[in-house]
């Protein structure tokens, strides 16, 4: 995989994670999780966050070293 593709994917995932966290916070503030439908929606959003975080963790730097929370580009 090309280096610029890795950086672009990493950036897109980070933006997606941030936006999805904001969506979950807004969902919880406005709708809560008291009803089955709102709880299921929140759980789906949480699963999406987990998937994106897993994908981000699976990306590797061009030198083959995994990205970590304290790793710079």
N, C-alpha and C positions, 0 to 999 in steps of 0.2 A: 504494500500500500504506500502511496506517495506521501511524503511528509506534509504537504499542504492539505491533503485530504484528511489526514489524521487531525491536524489542527482545526480544520473546518468542522469536522464531526464533533470534536471535543467542545468547541465553542457552541455549536448548535445544541448539544446535549446540556451544557451548562445553562444556556438561555432557557431551554425547555424545562429544566428542573426548577429554575427560579420562577418562571411563569406558572408552572403547575403548583408549586408551593403557595403562591399568591392566590391561585384559584381555590385551592383547598381551604386556605384561611378565610377567604371571602364566603365560600360555601358554608363553612362552619358558623361564621358570624351571622350570616343572613338566614340560613335554613336549619342549622344544627344537624344533629344525627338522631333525633328522637323518633322519627318515623322510618318505617322499613325502606321506603324509596330513597330518602335522603341519606340514610346510613349506607345503603348499597352504593349510592353514587360516591360518597366519601371513601368507601373501601376500594372502589374501582380506581379513584384518583390516587390513593395510597399505593396500590399495586403498580400503577403507571410510574409513580415516582421511584419505586423499588426497581422496576425494569430499567428506567433511564439511568439510575445510579449504578446498576450492574453493568450496563452497556458502557458507561463512562469508565468504570473500573477495568473493563476488559480491553479498553484501548491501550495501546502501547506506544511509547515514544519511538521515533524512527530507529533508535539504537536497540530496541527490544526491551527496554526497561519499562515496567508498568507505571502508569501515573498513580500518584498517591495524593492524599489531601494536602500534603506539605511540599509537593513537587511543583516546580515552576516550569514554564514552557521553554 
